[in-house]
Amino acid sequence: MSGVWVFKNGVVRLVDNAGCDKATDGGHRSKLQRKALVFSPTAEVMTSYAALEQKLMTLGWERYYDDPNMLQFHKRSTVHLISLPKDFGKFKSMHMYDIVVKNRAHFEVRDT
């Protein structure tokens, strides 16, 4: 996991640092590097919440329905909670890494 920590409006966040390309005007522009969440045992890329939810359920995660604006999963044997935006289009690398940290042997994040 590489990047630059940016402090803005009282919030610190990690911005992916994929390197720089030389622009035609002599300046620099950053490459946008996409990430994908992969279920390691089958090398399946998670392309929807339905696919992700199915994999999490097989690993013992249960769905919480408390917040209508988020998808949340909890595993009874832990204190961990996975919170994801309701819209899959807003599913970012920080959410992917949260899933990986809580399921190290089953998920990984890859560059696409």
MMTF fields as JSON, N, C-alpha, C and O atoms, coordinates in Angstrom:
{
  "mmtfVersion": "1.0.0",
  "mmtfProducer": "UNKNOWN",
  "numBonds": 447,
  "numAtoms": 448,
  "numGroups": 112,
  "numChains": 1,
  "numModels": 1,
  "chainsPerModel": [1],
  "groupsPerChain": [112],
  "chainIdList": ["A"],
  "bondAtomList": [4, 2, 8, 6, 12, 10, 16, 14, 20, 18, 24, 22, 28, 26, 32, 30, 36, 34, 40, 38, 44, 42, 48, 46, 52, 50, 56, 54, 60, 58, 64, 62, 68, 66, 72, 70, 76, 74, 80, 78, 84, 82, 88, 86, 92, 90, 96, 94, 100, 98, 104, 102, 108, 106, 112, 110, 116, 114, 120, 118, 124, 122, 128, 126, 132, 130, 136, 134, 140, 138, 144, 142, 148, 146, 152, 150, 156, 154, 160, 158, 164, 162, 168, 166, 172, 170, 176, 174, 180, 178, 184, 182, 188, 186, 192, 190, 196, 194, 200, 198, 204, 202, 208, 206, 212, 210, 216, 214, 220, 218, 224, 222, 228, 226, 232, 230, 236, 234, 240, 238, 244, 242, 248, 246, 252, 250, 256, 254, 260, 258, 264, 262, 268, 266, 272, 270, 276, 274, 280, 278, 284, 282, 288, 286, 292, 290, 296, 294, 300, 298, 304, 302, 308, 306, 312, 310, 316, 314, 320, 318, 324, 322, 328, 326, 332, 330, 336, 334, 340, 338, 344, 342, 348, 346, 352, 350, 356, 354, 360, 358, 364, 362, 368, 366, 372, 370, 376, 374, 380, 378, 384, 382, 388, 386, 392, 390, 396, 394, 400, 398, 404, 402, 408, 406, 412, 410, 416, 414, 420, 418, 424, 422, 428, 426, 432, 430, 436, 434, 440, 438, 444, 442],
  "bondOrderList": [1, 1, 1, 1, 1, 1, 1, 1, 1, 1, 1, 1, 1, 1, 1, 1, 1, 1, 1, 1, 1, 1, 1, 1, 1, 1, 1, 1, 1, 1, 1, 1, 1, 1, 1, 1, 1, 1, 1, 1, 1, 1, 1, 1, 1, 1, 1, 1, 1, 1, 1, 1, 1, 1, 1, 1, 1, 1, 1, 1, 1, 1, 1, 1, 1, 1, 1, 1, 1, 1, 1, 1, 1, 1, 1, 1, 1, 1, 1, 1, 1, 1, 1, 1, 1, 1, 1, 1, 1, 1, 1, 1, 1, 1, 1, 1, 1, 1, 1, 1, 1, 1, 1, 1, 1, 1, 1, 1, 1, 1, 1],
  "groupList": [{"groupName": "MET", "atomNameList": ["N", "CA", "C", "O"], "elementList": ["N", "C", "C", "O"], "formalChargeList": [0, 0, 0, 0], "bondAtomList": [1, 0, 2, 1, 3, 2], "bondOrderList": [1, 1, 2], "singleLetterCode": "M", "chemCompType": "L-PEPTIDE LINKING"}, {"groupName": "SER", "atomNameList": ["N", "CA", "C", "O"], "elementList": ["N", "C", "C", "O"], "formalChargeList": [0, 0, 0, 0], "bondAtomList": [1, 0, 2, 1, 3, 2], "bondOrderList": [1, 1, 2], "singleLetterCode": "S", "chemCompType": "L-PEPTIDE LINKING"}, {"groupName": "GLY", "atomNameList": ["N", "CA", "C", "O"], "elementList": ["N", "C", "C", "O"], "formalChargeList": [0, 0, 0, 0], "bondAtomList": [1, 0, 2, 1, 3, 2], "bondOrderList": [1, 1, 2], "singleLetterCode": "G", "chemCompType": "PEPTIDE LINKING"}, {"groupName": "VAL", "atomNameList": ["N", "CA", "C", "O"], "elementList": ["N", "C", "C", "O"], "formalChargeList": [0, 0, 0, 0], "bondAtomList": [1, 0, 2, 1, 3, 2], "bondOrderList": [1, 1, 2], "singleLetterCode": "V", "chemCompType": "L-PEPTIDE LINKING"}, {"groupName": "TRP", "atomNameList": ["N", "CA", "C", "O"], "elementList": ["N", "C", "C", "O"], "formalChargeList": [0, 0, 0, 0], "bondAtomList": [1, 0, 2, 1, 3, 2], "bondOrderList": [1, 1, 2], "singleLetterCode": "W", "chemCompType": "L-PEPTIDE LINKING"}, {"groupName": "PHE", "atomNameList": ["N", "CA", "C", "O"], "elementList": ["N", "C", "C", "O"], "formalChargeList": [0, 0, 0, 0], "bondAtomList": [1, 0, 2, 1, 3, 2], "bondOrderList": [1, 1, 2], "singleLetterCode": "F", "chemCompType": "L-PEPTIDE LINKING"}, {"groupName": "LYS", "atomNameList": ["N", "CA", "C", "O"], "elementList": ["N", "C", "C", "O"], "formalChargeList": [0, 0, 0, 0], "bondAtomList": [1, 0, 2, 1, 3, 2], "bondOrderList": [1, 1, 2], "singleLetterCode": "K", "chemCompType": "L-PEPTIDE LINKING"}, {"groupName": "ASN", "atomNameList": ["N", "CA", "C", "O"], "elementList": ["N", "C", "C", "O"], "formalChargeList": [0, 0, 0, 0], "bondAtomList": [1, 0, 2, 1, 3, 2], "bondOrderList": [1, 1, 2], "singleLetterCode": "N", "chemCompType": "L-PEPTIDE LINKING"}, {"groupName": "ARG", "atomNameList": ["N", "CA", "C", "O"], "elementList": ["N", "C", "C", "O"], "formalChargeList": [0, 0, 0, 0], "bondAtomList": [1, 0, 2, 1, 3, 2], "bondOrderList": [1, 1, 2], "singleLetterCode": "R", "chemCompType": "L-PEPTIDE LINKING"}, {"groupName": "LEU", "atomNameList": ["N", "CA", "C", "O"], "elementList": ["N", "C", "C", "O"], "formalChargeList": [0, 0, 0, 0], "bondAtomList": [1, 0, 2, 1, 3, 2], "bondOrderList": [1, 1, 2], "singleLetterCode": "L", "chemCompType": "L-PEPTIDE LINKING"}, {"groupName": "ASP", "atomNameList": ["N", "CA", "C", "O"], "elementList": ["N", "C", "C", "O"], "formalChargeList": [0, 0, 0, 0], "bondAtomList": [1, 0, 2, 1, 3, 2], "bondOrderList": [1, 1, 2], "singleLetterCode": "D", "chemCompType": "L-PEPTIDE LINKING"}, {"groupName": "ALA", "atomNameList": ["N", "CA", "C", "O"], "elementList": ["N", "C", "C", "O"], "formalChargeList": [0, 0, 0, 0], "bondAtomList": [1, 0, 2, 1, 3, 2], "bondOrderList": [1, 1, 2], "singleLetterCode": "A", "chemCompType": "L-PEPTIDE LINKING"}, {"groupName": "CYS", "atomNameList": ["N", "CA", "C", "O"], "elementList": ["N", "C", "C", "O"], "formalChargeList": [0, 0, 0, 0], "bondAtomList": [1, 0, 2, 1, 3, 2], "bondOrderList": [1, 1, 2], "singleLetterCode": "C", "chemCompType": "L-PEPTIDE LINKING"}, {"groupName": "THR", "atomNameList": ["N", "CA", "C", "O"], "elementList": ["N", "C", "C", "O"], "formalChargeList": [0, 0, 0, 0], "bondAtomList": [1, 0, 2, 1, 3, 2], "bondOrderList": [1, 1, 2], "singleLetterCode": "T", "chemCompType": "L-PEPTIDE LINKING"}, {"groupName": "HIS", "atomNameList": ["N", "CA", "C", "O"], "elementList": ["N", "C", "C", "O"], "formalChargeList": [0, 0, 0, 0], "bondAtomList": [1, 0, 2, 1, 3, 2], "bondOrderList": [1, 1, 2], "singleLetterCode": "H", "chemCompType": "L-PEPTIDE LINKING"}, {"groupName": "GLN", "atomNameList": ["N", "CA", "C", "O"], "elementList": ["N", "C", "C", "O"], "formalChargeList": [0, 0, 0, 0], "bondAtomList": [1, 0, 2, 1, 3, 2], "bondOrderList": [1, 1, 2], "singleLetterCode": "Q", "chemCompType": "L-PEPTIDE LINKING"}, {"groupName": "PRO", "atomNameList": ["N", "CA", "C", "O"], "elementList": ["N", "C", "C", "O"], "formalChargeList": [0, 0, 0, 0], "bondAtomList": [1, 0, 2, 1, 3, 2], "bondOrderList": [1, 1, 2], "singleLetterCode": "P", "chemCompType": "L-PEPTIDE LINKING"}, {"groupName": "GLU", "atomNameList": ["N", "CA", "C", "O"], "elementList": ["N", "C", "C", "O"], "formalChargeList": [0, 0, 0, 0], "bondAtomList": [1, 0, 2, 1, 3, 2], "bondOrderList": [1, 1, 2], "singleLetterCode": "E", "chemCompType": "L-PEPTIDE LINKING"}, {"groupName": "TYR", "atomNameList": ["N", "CA", "C", "O"], "elementList": ["N", "C", "C", "O"], "formalChargeList": [0, 0, 0, 0], "bondAtomList": [1, 0, 2, 1, 3, 2], "bondOrderList": [1, 1, 2], "singleLetterCode": "Y", "chemCompType": "L-PEPTIDE LINKING"}, {"groupName": "ILE", "atomNameList": ["N", "CA", "C", "O"], "elementList": ["N", "C", "C", "O"], "formalChargeList": [0, 0, 0, 0], "bondAtomList": [1, 0, 2, 1, 3, 2], "bondOrderList": [1, 1, 2], "singleLetterCode": "I", "chemCompType": "L-PEPTIDE LINKING"}],
  "groupTypeList": [0, 1, 2, 3, 4, 3, 5, 6, 7, 2, 3, 3, 8, 9, 3, 10, 7, 11, 2, 12, 10, 6, 11, 13, 10, 2, 2, 14, 8, 1, 6, 9, 15, 8, 6, 11, 9, 3, 5, 1, 16, 13, 11, 17, 3, 0, 13, 1, 18, 11, 11, 9, 17, 15, 6, 9, 0, 13, 9, 2, 4, 17, 8, 18, 18, 10, 10, 16, 7, 0, 9, 15, 5, 14, 6, 8, 1, 13, 3, 14, 9, 19, 1, 9, 16, 6, 10, 5, 2, 6, 5, 6, 1, 0, 14, 0, 18, 10, 19, 3, 3, 6, 7, 8, 11, 14, 5, 17, 3, 8, 10, 13],
  "groupIdList": [1, 2, 3, 4, 5, 6, 7, 8, 9, 10, 11, 12, 13, 14, 15, 16, 17, 18, 19, 20, 21, 22, 23, 24, 25, 26, 27, 28, 29, 30, 31, 32, 33, 34, 35, 36, 37, 38, 39, 40, 41, 42, 43, 44, 45, 46, 47, 48, 49, 50, 51, 52, 53, 54, 55, 56, 57, 58, 59, 60, 61, 62, 63, 64, 65, 66, 67, 68, 69, 70, 71, 72, 73, 74, 75, 76, 77, 78, 79, 80, 81, 82, 83, 84, 85, 86, 87, 88, 89, 90, 91, 92, 93, 94, 95, 96, 97, 98, 99, 100, 101, 102, 103, 104, 105, 106, 107, 108, 109, 110, 111, 112],
  "secStructList": [7, 7, 3, 3, 3, 3, 3, 3, 6, 6, 3, 3, 3, 3, 3, 3, 7, 7, 7, 3, 3, 3, 7, 6, 6, 1, 7, 3, 3, 3, 7, 7, 7, 7, 3, 3, 3, 3, 3, 6, 6, 6, 6, 3, 3, 7, 7, 1, 2, 2, 2, 2, 2, 2, 2, 2, 2, 2, 6, 6, 3, 3, 3, 3, 7, 1, 7, 6, 6, 3, 3, 3, 3, 3, 3, 6, 6, 1, 1, 7, 3, 3, 3, 3, 3, 1, 1, 4, 4, 4, 7, 7, 2, 2, 2, 2, 2, 2, 2, 2, 2, 2, 6, 6, 6, 6, 3, 3, 3, 3, 3, 7],
  "xCoordList": [0.854, 0.0, 0.897, 1.588, 0.89, 1.706, 0.824, -0.3, 1.335, 0.566, 1.09, 2.166, 0.307, 0.658, -0.487, -1.655, -0.141, -1.157, -1.456, -0.542, -2.737, -3.159, -4.051, -4.989, -3.751, -4.561, -5.369, -4.801, -6.709, -7.567, -8.84, -9.497, -9.191, -10.403, -10.491, -11.57, -9.358, -9.342, -9.388, -9.534, -9.267, -9.327, -8.05, -7.584, -7.483, -6.306, -6.755, -7.497, -6.298, -6.638, -5.439, -4.573, -5.407, -4.333, -4.738, -5.772, -3.931, -4.171, -3.192, -1.985, -3.71, -2.849, -1.797, -2.093, -0.578, 0.534, 1.034, 1.896, 0.485, 0.825, 1.997, 2.311, 2.64, 3.753, 3.31, 2.157, 4.236, 3.927, 4.351, 5.339, 3.6, 3.965, 4.376, 3.884, 5.253, 5.627, 4.538, 4.235, 3.955, 2.916, 3.589, 4.774, 2.826, 3.379, 3.808, 4.667, 3.225, 3.582, 4.762, 5.089, 5.403, 6.555, 6.194, 7.084, 4.901, 4.473, 4.318, 4.681, 3.79, 3.568, 2.081, 1.345, 1.657, 0.287, 0.376, 1.231, -0.469, -0.399, -1.214, -2.244, -0.744, -1.481, -2.574, -2.35, -3.743, -4.819, -4.756, -4.933, -4.509, -4.373, -5.597, -5.897, -6.295, -7.499, -7.124, -6.121, -7.929, -7.727, -8.904, -10.002, -8.67, -9.722, -9.599, -8.496, -10.726, -10.766, -10.917, -11.832, -10.018, -9.994, -10.161, -9.501, -11.054, -11.225, -10.116, -10.174, -9.116, -7.882, -8.067, -7.437, -8.901, -8.987, -9.412, -8.999, -10.232, -10.71, -10.224, -10.527, -9.482, -8.995, -10.152, -9.992, -11.298, -12.491, -12.482, -12.327, -12.649, -12.715, -14.132, -15.108, -14.238, -15.546, -16.057, -15.574, -17.043, -17.574, -18.924, -19.483, -19.452, -20.734, -20.818, -20.078, -21.736, -21.954, -22.571, -22.335, -23.356, -23.958, -22.867, -22.935, -21.866, -20.76, -19.953, -19.581, -19.686, -18.929, -19.691, -19.117, -20.976, -21.783, -21.79, -21.709, -21.885, -21.881, -20.575, -20.602, -19.441, -18.144, -18.014, -17.526, -18.453, -18.369, -19.246, -18.854, -20.43, -21.339, -20.701, -20.846, -19.998, -19.354, -18.213, -17.817, -17.684, -16.608, -17.131, -16.345, -18.454, -19.032, -19.487, -19.86, -19.465, -19.926, -21.449, -22.042, -22.063, -23.521, -23.843, -23.113, -24.911, -25.323, -26.086, -26.966, -25.748, -26.487, -27.391, -26.988, -28.594, -29.536, -29.914, -30.965, -29.079, -29.395, -29.365, -30.216, -28.403, -28.227, -28.626, -27.971, -29.679, -30.123, -29.163, -29.29, -28.213, -27.272, -25.967, -25.102, -25.83, -24.591, -24.886, -25.95, -23.917, -23.931, -22.959, -21.805, -23.423, -22.556, -22.567, -23.598, -21.38, -21.222, -20.485, -19.566, -20.894, -20.28, -20.008, -20.79, -18.9, -18.556, -18.669, -17.996, -19.51, -19.792, -18.554, -18.477, -17.592, -16.413, -15.401, -14.363, -15.692, -14.768, -15.532, -16.756, -14.787, -15.394, -15.4, -15.776, -14.988, -14.858, -16.211, -17.164, -16.262, -17.426, -16.919, -16.011, -17.507, -17.182, -18.325, -19.475, -18.018, -19.019, -18.676, -17.569, -19.635, -19.429, -20.508, -21.629, -20.198, -21.232, -22.292, -21.974, -23.527, -24.635, -24.435, -24.804, -23.858, -23.626, -22.275, -21.24, -22.273, -21.034, -20.078, -18.868, -20.581, -19.74, -18.871, -17.868, -19.236, -18.469, -17.563, -16.959, -17.468, -16.625, -15.172, -14.777, -14.39, -13.028, -11.985, -12.314, -10.723, -9.639, -9.571, -9.167, -9.952, -9.918, -10.904, -10.635, -12.04, -12.997, -12.435, -12.62, -11.741, -11.128, -10.087, -10.062, -9.231, -8.182, -8.784, -8.217, -9.906, -10.584, -11.017, -10.867, -11.551, -11.968, -10.754, -10.799, -9.677, -8.461, -7.884, -7.509, -7.809, -7.244, -8.048, -7.477, -9.335, -10.2, -10.384, -11.001, -9.842, -9.931, -8.642, -8.677, -7.516, -6.199, -5.996, -5.369, -6.492, -6.236, -7.18, -7.007, -8.177, -9.208, -9.353, -9.913, -8.86, -8.997, -7.665, -6.805, -7.501, -6.359, -6.776, -7.765, -6.021, -6.266, -5.175, -3.987, -5.604, -4.664, -4.879, -5.977, -3.795, -3.891, -4.504, -4.213, -5.355, -5.956, -5.304, -5.678],
  "yCoordList": [-1.164, 0.0, 1.224, 1.493, 1.962, 3.161, 4.357, 4.226, 5.499, 6.708, 7.855, 7.789, 8.903, 10.12, 10.447, 10.422, 10.753, 11.17, 12.644, 13.467, 12.984, 14.352, 14.809, 14.111, 15.991, 16.582, 17.711, 18.68, 17.591, 18.607, 18.729, 17.726, 19.942, 20.215, 19.371, 18.907, 19.175, 18.445, 16.938, 16.234, 16.419, 14.978, 14.529, 15.172, 13.416, 12.839, 11.626, 10.782, 11.541, 10.38, 9.999, 10.825, 8.716, 8.212, 8.323, 7.788, 9.014, 9.17, 8.256, 8.331, 7.387, 6.47, 7.241, 8.26, 6.756, 7.38, 6.386, 5.554, 6.484, 5.532, 5.991, 5.353, 7.051, 7.571, 8.735, 9.163, 9.246, 10.406, 10.138, 9.447, 10.688, 10.69, 12.102, 13.063, 12.229, 13.546, 14.025, 13.344, 15.154, 15.721, 16.436, 16.763, 16.671, 17.321, 18.75, 19.282, 19.374, 20.763, 20.857, 21.947, 19.722, 19.751, 19.555, 19.357, 19.606, 19.379, 17.898, 17.057, 17.591, 16.196, 15.956, 16.832, 14.766, 14.351, 12.96, 12.169, 12.657, 11.355, 10.321, 10.64, 9.1, 7.985, 7.575, 7.519, 7.292, 6.79, 5.277, 4.684, 4.651, 3.208, 2.623, 2.959, 1.756, 1.136, -0.086, -0.747, -0.373, -1.523, -2.472, -2.06, -3.74, -4.744, -5.621, -6.003, -5.937, -6.857, -8.262, -8.533, -9.161, -10.522, -11.521, -11.42, -12.492, -13.604, -14.602, -15.293, -14.683, -15.431, -16.906, -17.38, -17.668, -19.104, -19.428, -20.451, -18.568, -18.842, -17.81, -17.926, -16.812, -15.711, -14.961, -14.406, -14.943, -14.27, -12.79, -12.453, -11.921, -10.486, -10.152, -10.592, -9.379, -8.983, -7.811, -6.686, -8.091, -7.081, -6.537, -5.651, -7.068, -6.585, -6.893, -7.724, -6.203, -6.483, -7.86, -8.494, -8.332, -9.662, -10.734, -11.639, -10.625, -11.583, -11.466, -12.475, -10.243, -10.017, -10.546, -11.219, -10.243, -10.698, -12.223, -12.782, -12.894, -14.354, -14.896, -15.834, -14.317, -14.767, -14.479, -15.317, -13.287, -12.943, -13.858, -14.249, -14.202, -15.094, -16.476, -17.09, -16.958, -18.275, -18.238, -19.276, -17.045, -16.898, -16.577, -16.308, -16.605, -16.392, -14.978, -14.686, -14.094, -12.722, -12.684, -13.396, -11.843, -11.671, -10.241, -9.313, -10.069, -8.742, -8.008, -8.582, -6.739, -5.844, -4.984, -4.564, -4.719, -3.911, -2.62, -2.044, -2.16, -0.985, 0.324, 1.186, 0.49, 1.75, 1.562, 0.807, 2.228, 2.047, 2.641, 2.35, 3.463, 4.101, 3.322, 3.708, 2.227, 1.458, -0.033, -0.476, -0.796, -2.243, -2.54, -2.114, -3.266, -3.57, -5.069, -5.733, -5.584, -6.994, -7.132, -6.366, -8.122, -8.387, -9.874, -10.701, -10.203, -11.596, -11.833, -11.168, -12.771, -13.001, -13.281, -12.848, -13.989, -14.377, -13.239, -13.427, -12.066, -10.93, -9.654, -9.653, -8.592, -7.274, -6.478, -5.307, -7.099, -6.41, -6.096, -6.868, -4.953, -4.522, -3.989, -3.159, -4.466, -3.963, -3.054, -3.489, -1.804, -0.842, -0.385, 0.088, -0.531, -0.201, 0.756, 0.712, 1.626, 2.511, 1.686, 0.653, 2.124, 1.395, 1.268, 0.252, 2.281, 2.315, 1.668, 2.143, 0.595, -0.107, 0.809, 0.59, 1.808, 2.771, 3.593, 4.163, 3.662, 4.406, 3.493, 3.933, 2.232, 1.23, 1.526, 1.311, 2.011, 2.487, 1.545, 0.591, 1.833, 0.978, 0.927, -0.094, 1.992, 1.953, 0.912, 0.281, 0.727, -0.3, -1.685, -2.616, -1.808, -3.089, -3.502, -4.649, -2.556, -2.869, -3.198, -4.006, -2.599, -2.929, -4.394, -5.096, -4.852, -6.251, -7.174, -8.224, -6.785, -7.604, -7.749, -8.85, -6.661, -6.705, -7.642, -8.322, -7.681, -8.505, -9.931, -10.765, -10.208, -11.535, -11.831, -12.115, -11.763, -11.824, -13.05, -12.943, -14.179, -15.409, -15.58, -16.502, -14.696, -14.923, -13.835, -14.086, -12.641, -11.549, -10.85, -10.866, -10.241, -9.389, -8.301, -8.443, -7.223, -6.115, -6.156, -6.238, -6.098, -6.117, -4.891, -4.339, -4.483, -3.417, -3.995, -5.128, -3.202, -3.667, -2.995, -3.26],
  "zCoordList": [0.0, 0.0, 0.0, 0.983, -1.094, -1.181, -1.447, -1.931, -1.133, -1.371, -0.549, 0.045, -0.53, 0.192, 1.139, 0.752, 2.379, 3.343, 3.12, 3.096, 2.958, 2.693, 3.835, 4.221, 4.376, 5.436, 4.825, 4.321, 4.865, 4.279, 5.104, 5.382, 5.494, 6.272, 7.537, 7.905, 8.198, 9.458, 9.319, 10.318, 8.089, 7.857, 7.168, 6.227, 7.641, 7.017, 6.215, 6.717, 4.952, 4.134, 3.276, 2.988, 2.871, 2.043, 0.584, 0.183, -0.214, -1.642, -2.357, -2.125, -3.234, -3.979, -4.752, -5.377, -4.706, -5.413, -6.448, -6.164, -7.647, -8.705, -9.546, -10.551, -9.179, -9.969, -10.821, -10.762, -11.616, -12.453, -13.882, -14.131, -14.813, -16.229, -16.586, -15.996, -17.525, -18.013, -18.956, -19.936, -18.692, -19.555, -20.725, -20.668, -21.771, -22.962, -22.689, -23.391, -21.685, -21.384, -20.412, -19.943, -20.105, -19.219, -17.761, -16.935, -17.416, -16.04, -15.757, -16.579, -14.615, -14.25, -14.059, -13.604, -14.411, -14.096, -13.496, -13.894, -12.569, -11.909, -12.68, -13.273, -12.662, -13.263, -12.29, -11.081, -12.815, -11.985, -12.04, -13.104, -10.909, -10.865, -10.176, -9.03, -10.876, -10.348, -9.528, -9.797, -8.538, -7.662, -7.811, -8.186, -7.516, -7.547, -6.312, -5.921, -5.702, -4.57, -5.124, -5.903, -4.723, -5.256, -4.122, -3.087, -4.328, -3.396, -3.708, -4.725, -2.853, -3.121, -3.451, -4.397, -2.721, -3.013, -4.451, -4.997, -5.068, -6.426, -7.441, -8.628, -6.994, -7.847, -8.506, -9.594, -7.86, -8.381, -7.979, -6.806, -8.974, -8.723, -8.263, -8.87, -7.196, -6.673, -7.502, -7.374, -8.353, -9.264, -8.819, -9.465, -7.708, -7.195, -5.707, -5.18, -5.05, -3.634, -3.431, -2.403, -4.393, -4.268, -4.19, -3.358, -5.059, -5.046, -3.757, -3.158, -3.335, -2.103, -0.895, -0.039, -0.828, 0.311, 0.394, 1.488, -0.738, -0.754, -0.161, 0.636, -0.543, -0.028, 1.466, 2.224, 1.886, 3.309, 4.157, 5.257, 3.653, 4.394, 4.585, 5.643, 3.561, 3.698, 4.712, 5.242, 4.981, 5.959, 7.36, 8.268, 7.537, 8.866, 9.169, 10.305, 8.182, 8.389, 8.271, 7.461, 9.091, 9.07, 8.672, 9.021, 7.958, 7.485, 8.579, 9.219, 8.793, 9.679, 8.812, 7.728, 9.269, 8.502, 9.231, 8.951, 10.153, 10.962, 10.181, 10.398, 9.279, 8.56, 7.094, 6.377, 6.64, 5.253, 4.218, 3.029, 4.646, 3.727, 3.565, 2.778, 4.309, 4.279, 4.28, 4.711, 3.786, 3.961, 5.088, 5.047, 6.089, 7.216, 7.484, 7.384, 7.829, 8.132, 9.45, 9.74, 10.257, 11.551, 11.666, 11.197, 12.29, 12.537, 14.037, 14.824, 14.433, 15.853, 16.688, 17.837, 16.137, 16.911, 17.08, 17.716, 16.52, 16.598, 16.953, 17.075, 17.111, 17.324, 16.031, 16.028, 14.933, 13.663, 13.03, 13.131, 12.383, 11.62, 10.282, 10.238, 9.208, 7.869, 7.438, 7.374, 7.145, 6.698, 5.283, 5.024, 4.374, 2.973, 2.496, 3.002, 1.529, 0.988, 0.263, -0.328, 0.301, -0.338, -1.847, -2.435, -2.475, -3.916, -4.24, -3.771, -5.032, -5.383, -6.142, -6.106, -6.813, -7.521, -6.584, -7.013, -5.323, -4.32, -3.497, -2.518, -3.888, -3.231, -3.615, -4.761, -2.674, -2.936, -2.344, -1.64, -2.644, -2.167, -0.641, -0.085, 0.042, 1.511, 2.05, 3.072, 1.372, 1.773, 1.491, 2.274, 0.352, -0.011, 1.023, 1.469, 1.397, 2.372, 3.739, 4.474, 4.092, 5.345, 5.334, 6.335, 4.209, 4.077, 4.134, 4.774, 3.469, 3.457, 4.862, 5.264, 5.603, 6.95, 7.848, 8.7, 7.669, 8.519, 7.995, 8.657, 6.795, 6.179, 5.409, 4.212, 6.1, 5.449, 4.569, 3.515, 4.957, 4.21, 3.014, 2.217, 2.886, 1.872, 0.811, -0.256, 1.087, 0.123, -0.076, 0.805, -1.233, -1.514, -2.488, -3.207, -2.507, -3.42, -4.483, -4.172, -5.751, -6.873, -7.747, -7.823, -8.406, -9.405, -10.671, -11.055, -11.317, -12.571, -13.756, -14.899]
}
